[in-house]
Amino acid sequence: MFLYELGELMEFNVKSGSPEKQRSACIVVGVFEPRRLSAIAEQLDEISEGFISNLLRRGDLEGKSGQMLLLHHVPNILSERVLLVGCGKERELDERQYRQIISKTISTLNETGSMEAVCFLSELHVKGRDTYWKVRQAIEATQDCLYRFDGLKTRKVEARRPLRKIVFNVPTRRELPMGERAIAHALAVSEGVSTCKNVANMPPNICNPAYLAEQAKILETEYDNIETEIVGEKEMETLGMSSYLAVGRGSRNESMMSVIKYNGAGNDSNPIVLVGKGVTFDAGGISLKPGEAMDEMKYDMGGAAGVLGAMHALAELQLPINVIGVLAGCENMPGGDAYRPGDILTTMSGQTVEVLNTDAEGRLVLCDALTYVERFDPELVIDVATLTGACVVALGKHASGLLSTHNPLAHELLNASEQSGDRAWRLPLWEEYQDQLESPFADFTNLGGKGAGTITAACFLSRFTKKYHWAHLDVAGTAWRSGGKDKGSTGRPVSLLTQFLLNRSGAEQSD
């Protein structure tokens, strides 16, 4: 079962109104450097007869990005509190900074006992972004900030008076429909992100391939236009998915592939297919990983969690398109029956692969899954995988790696990544890189050597995607945060995938 769904905890609204008329636990307004009031803050200052500007002159708040000052009993203001939020220099307020100040604001409100708030930060000017974007990003940042994975703790730390309701103000009544659309889309995305995080954060003794299949089945029970099929090892064997099966042989947990079919178009139009790598724990197999941070290998199913989350968001949005989500679940463990370096595997496509390293297992699972989805005659296929450490070296934690054999699809995904703030960066997939996979004993190897590891992994996958338009997202650096108290799933790339599906469906977003 899902541990919790954040969308039920918070209430979001949009309205258009002046600050002096707001009766709320707290009004949130911005202050720029150096001590410059935003337009809304100026209105409050006039009503309060200079109370706010006097405080700023005394040096209580400079306006630097992320600074907070909570005021009580501001004269002539109906609300109990006013929260001044430092927004940095007015002309330099960009997308990243906007999301950061929203997150800081929400944390402050949650800690200070303001159970509800009216937020005017959605009226700030963010270069190139409209009201839809600002409201949607604010809600997604809020949900992300309030997320906790504490269902397995015996002692839960809860805010005494947690934030329950937030209203985002928009400049004019004309923009209310745009704001309401933004709320609907943001809540659906947040639902999907929460699902992704919950499943990815689950420990591997609970989250195994059967658990992934269970989560897929839950979607089927919750939405009328979703059907879920589970492909077990016996069927995989019949289908000739020997490469996929080899990876899971060292584990006692059965490999299971979950196929989630969403029919939103109401017809038999060709589906978009999302394929997620679902290695629920990756010990590396015989090519055993080092012990340090091995606990984080529970996140090697981050691709499948992302696809599950995107399917959940899609079902909430009820977009008029057909989409199939495939969770390629298995576990890569050392054992008496584990596959070995030196083995030659015959894939479902009939191509043979020489195994050089059993820790390059994700591509061996995905290649059979990518062949399997040919039966759906897909419009396009996107696979999502925590595939290579090389991607972390290349792009760090900020951008997912994008590789594709189809330029229009790659451009669509890059556009969706910029719209959503869930960024990706395209790497080349030139033919020259294919040579690194040559094998003297099989059609090719599962490892391309030290150089260009992310690219050669995608080159490997590309050999199984000749019958459709295809793109690959390597989320090894972006699917989770490492180490310390902030360790945990990021929920990426649910936002990116959902935005891509919104764009594909032609759903109205901004005016």
N, C-alpha and C positions, 0 to 999 in steps of 0.2 A: 504493500500500500504506500501511497505518497504520505510523507510525514505531515506536511502542512501546505496550504496554498495561500500565499501572501495576499492575493487579491481580495480575500474575504476579510482581512484584518483592517484595511485602510479604505477610507471613503474619499474620493476625489470629485471635485466640482470645478466648473469655470463660471465666472461671472464678470460683469463689467460694472464698476462702480467707483465712487470716490472714497479715499481712505478715511475721511472724517465720519462717514456714515457706517463704518464697519463695527459691528458688535462681535468681538471675537476674543478668545483667550490671548491671541497675539497677532499683531500686524508685522509683516516682514517687508522691509524696504532696503534699498541699496545706498551705499555711500562710496564715492570714487575718491581716488587720490588727487591732490592732497586735501582732505577734509571737504570734498565737494559733494553736496547733496544731489541725489537723483531727483528727477522731476516730482515723483510721488513723495519723496522725503521732504522736499521743499514745501509741498502742500501741508504736510503734517507740521512742519516748522512754523508756518504762518498761523495755523490753527492754535498751536501751543504757544504762540507769542514769543518765538525765538528760543524755546527751551532746548531744542535739539542742537541748533547752531551754537548756542552758548556752551554746551557740553563739548562739542568738537573743538571750539576755540581753546578750551582748557586742556586739550590734548588727550581726551578719553579714547578717541578713535581716529586713526590716521586715514583709514580707507584702504589699507593694503589688502590684497586679495586673501580672503579667508578669515579676516579679523571679525570678531563678533562683540556686540555690546547690547546687553538686554536691559531695557528701561522699564521701570514700573511707574504707574500713576503719572503718565505724561499729561499735563494740563489740557483740558478740553477734548481729550481723546476718549471715545467710548470704550475702546478695547483695554483689557487689563494690562497688556504689555506691548511694547514696541521693540522688535529686534532689528538693530542696525547691522547690516552685513557689508563688510569691506569687499569691493568689487575690482580693486586695482585701478589702473588708468582707463578712463572711459573709452578712448579710441582703441585700446588694446584688448578689449574683452572678446575673447575668441571662444570657440566651441568647447575646448578642453577646460578652460578656466570657468566657463558657465557651469559645466557639469560638476566641477570641483566645489564651487561655492554653494550649489544646491545641496550636495552631499553634506558639506560642513553645516549648512543651515538646518538640515533635517536632524543631524546628530545633536545639535544644540537644542533644538525644540524638544526632542525626545528626552534629553537629559534634564531639562529645566521644568518639566511638568506641564507644558502647554499641550493639552490634549487636542486642541484644534488651532488652526492658523489660517489667516488670509495672506497669501504670498503675492507680492507685487514684483518679484524678480522676473517673472515671465513677461514683463513689459520692457525690460532692459533691451537695448539694441545689441544684437549679436550679428556681426557682419555676415550678410548673405543668407540669414536664416529668418524664417517667418514665425508667426504665432504657433502654427501647428508643430513645428520642430521644437520650439522652446517648451511648450506644454508637455509634449510627448517625452522629450529628454528629461524634463524635470521629474515626471512621474517614474520613468524607468530608473533614474538615479536615486529617487526616494525609496523605491522597492528594493533596489540593490543595497542601499545603505542600511535598511531595517532588517534585511535577511539574517537569520540565525539558523545554524544547524545544531540544535541541541536536543533533538528527540531521543538520543541515546544517553543523555546525561541524567543522573539521579537528582542533581541540584541545578536548577535553572535560575540564572540571574535575569530578573525582569524589572523593567522600569516601573517605578511606583505609579506614575501617571503617564502611560505611554501615549504617543501621538496617535490619534485615531482618525482625524479628518483634516484635510487641507484643501483650501480653495485657491485656485490660481486666477488672478485677475488678468483680463485682457483689455486692451485700450478702448475698443468700441464694441457695441452690441452686434455689429455686423460680423465680428470675428468669433462670436460665440459658437456657431455651427462648426467652425474649424477647430476650435478648442475641444468641443465635445467629441469630434472624430479622433482627435489626438488622444483623448482619454481612453476611448474604446480600443484603439490600436495599442496604446502603451500598456493597458491592463492585460491584453492578450499576450503581448510579447513578454511581459513580466511573469505571467503565468507559465509560459514556456521556459523562461530562464530559471524560474524557481524549480520546475520539474527537472530540468537539466542538472541544476546544482544538487538537489536532493538525492538524485540517483548517483551522480558522480561522487558525492561526498560519502556515500554509504560504504562501510567497510567491506572488504572482499569476502569475508566469511558470511556476509548476508547477500551482497550484490555479486551473484555469479550469473552465468548465462540464463539459468532458469528464472532468476529474479528479473532480469531484463525482459524476458518473455512475458512475465507476469505484469510488468508495467505496460507493455504493449497491449496486453489483453484488457487492462483497465480502461484504456482509451476506447476500445471497442464497446465496452459496457456503458461508457458515458456519452457517446455520440452515435446517433443513428446512421450517419453516413460513413462510418469507419468499420472496416472488416479487418481482422487480424488472423494471419496464418502462421503457425510455428513449424519450421522445418527442422526436424531432429536428425540425429546421426545416421539412422537407417535410410532415410530418404536422401540425405546427402551422398551416402555411399552409392545408392541406386543412380543418382544423377552424375556420379563421377567426380564429386568435389573432393578429390584426394588431397589437394594442397591445403584446403581449409581444415580438413579432418586431421591432417598430420600435426598441425600446430597444437590441437587440443589433446593429442594422444597421451601426453604425460600427466594429464590431470584426471582426477576422479569425477570432476564435474563435466557433464555432457555438453558438447557444443550445441548451441541452438541458434538458428537464424530466425528472427522475427520479421514478418512482412506485414506492414501496416498500410492498408489501402484506404485512402480518403477520396470519396467521389463527391466533389462539389459542383462539377459541371452538369451532372445529371445526364450524362451521355457517355459514349465510349471513346471520347477524344483521347489522344495519346497522352500518357501521364508524364509529369516531371518525376524523376526518381532521385531520392536522396539515400545514399548508402553510408552508414556509419561504422567505423571500426569499433568493435565491442570486446576488446581483450580485457576481461574484468580483473585480471591480475597478470602482470607480465614479469615473471622471474627471469626471463631471458632463455628459459629452457636449458639445454645442455651448455650453451654459451652463457653461463650464469652471470647475471649482473653483479656489480659490486654492491656490498651491503648498505653503503651510505645512501640515505634517502630512498631506499627500495620501497618503503611504505607508500611512497607517492605513485608507485606503479599500479595502484588501484585506479588511477586516473587514465590508464591506457584505454579505457572505454569512453573517453571524453568525446570521441567522434559520434558514437552511438547515442550517448546522452544528449549531445547537441541535436541530432536528428529527431530523437524522441521529443525533446523540448520544442523543436520547430513544428513537429506534427501536432503537438498540443496547442500551440499558438494558432496554427492554421485552423484547427477544429473550432477554437474559440471565435475566430474571425469569420468562419464559414465562407471562405473565399470561393468564387465560382470556377474552380479549376480542379483537375484530377492530379493527385500527388500520391506517390508510394514511398514510404519510408522503410528502409531495410536496416535492422540492427544485427550486425554480424558478430554474434556473441560466442566467445570461447575463452579458455584460460591457458596460458603458456607456462607450463611447469616442467621441471626436470623429473624424470621417473624412468622406471624400467622399460616402458614402452614409448618413451619420448623419441621424437625424430632427432636426427643427428646431423652435424656438419658432414658433408660428403654425400648425404642422401640425394637421390634424384627423384623428384616428384612429378607425376603427370597431372596437370591441371584439368579442370573441367573443359577448357577449350581444346585440349589435346596437346598443347605445348608442354615441353618438359623444362624443369628448373633444377639446377644444381644448387643445393643448399650450402652456402659458405659459412653462414652464421645463423643459429637458431633464434637470435635476438632481432633479426630482421624478419619478424614473423607477420607483422601487420599486412604487408603487401601480399603474403601468401594466403591470408584469409580473404583480403579484398579482391584478389584477382579472380577467385571463384565466384564471389558475390557479384562482381561486375559482369561475369559471363552469365550468371543466373538471370540477371535482370534484362537480358536481351529478349526474353520471352514476353515482356510487357510492351515491346515495340515503343520504347520511350521517346518522348520529344527531346529530352536531354537527360543527362545523368551527372550528378555532383556527388563525389565521395568526400567524406570528412574523416580525418584521422589524425591522432597524435602519432605521426609516423616517424619523424627523424629528429634526433638531437641536433643534427646539422642545421635544421630550421631555427632552433633556438639560438645557435651561434650566429646565424645570418641576420635574423630579425629581432632577436630578443623576445620580450613578452608583449610588445606593443602591436605587432601586426602578424596576422596569419599568412602563411605562404600560399600563393595561388598559382597554379600551373594549369594550362589548358591547351588542347589541340584545336580549339575553335575560338577565334578572336572575338566574334560578337558576344559569345557567352562570357568570356573573360571580362569584357568591358561592362556587361550588365552586372556582374558580381562586384567589380571594382566600384561601380556607381552606387550599388546598394550598400557597400561597405562605408562609403563616404557619407551617404544619407543617414545611416544608422549610427555612425560613430564606432562601429565594430570593424576596425580597419584591416584590410588585406593588402598585400603587395605582390605584384606579379613577378615571377622568376621565369627565365627562358626555358624552353623545352626543345632545343635544337637537336637535329639529328646527330650531330657530332657526339653528344653525350651518350647515345645509345651504344656506342662501341665499348664503353666501360663495363657493359653487362655480358660481354662475350665469354663463352665457356667452351673448353675443349671436349666436354663430355655430354653436355645437354644443349638445348636450344639457347639458353642463357642462364646466368646466375641470379641469385637473389640479393647480391651486393655489388655495388659499383666501385668499390675502393674508397680511399679517404677523401678525395676531392669531389665537391658538388653532390654531397650525399642526398640532399633534398631533391635535387633535380633528377639524379639517377633512379631514386625511388619512384618518382613520377613517371620516368621513362619506362620502368618496369610495368607500372599500371597501364600505361598507354597502349601496351601490346595486347591488352584485353578489351579495348574500348573502340575498336575500329568500326563498329556497326552503329554508332550514335555519336551525337555531340557530347563532349565530356569535359568536366573540369574537376580539379583536385584541390582541396583545402587542407593544408598541413597546419594543424592547430597545436602542435607540440609545445609551443611557447606561450600560447594564449588561453588554453583550456583550464589551467589552474594556476594558483599562486603557491609558491614553494615556501616551506619553512615558517617557523614562529607562529604567533597567535593568529596571523592573517591567512594561514594556509587554508586552501579550499578552492573549490570549483569557481570559476568566473561566470559560468553560464554562456560563454562564447562557443560557437558562433551563432547562437539562436537568433539574436537581433539581426545579424547580416542575412541569414537564410530567410527569416520572416519578411524582411524588407524586400528581398529578391522576389518572394512569392507575391507580396502586395503589388509590386511593380508589374509582375507578369499577369496578374489578374485584372489589372486596370482599375484597381480600387482607388477611389478619390481620396486624396490626402490633403495637400495644400490647395488653396484656391488659385 
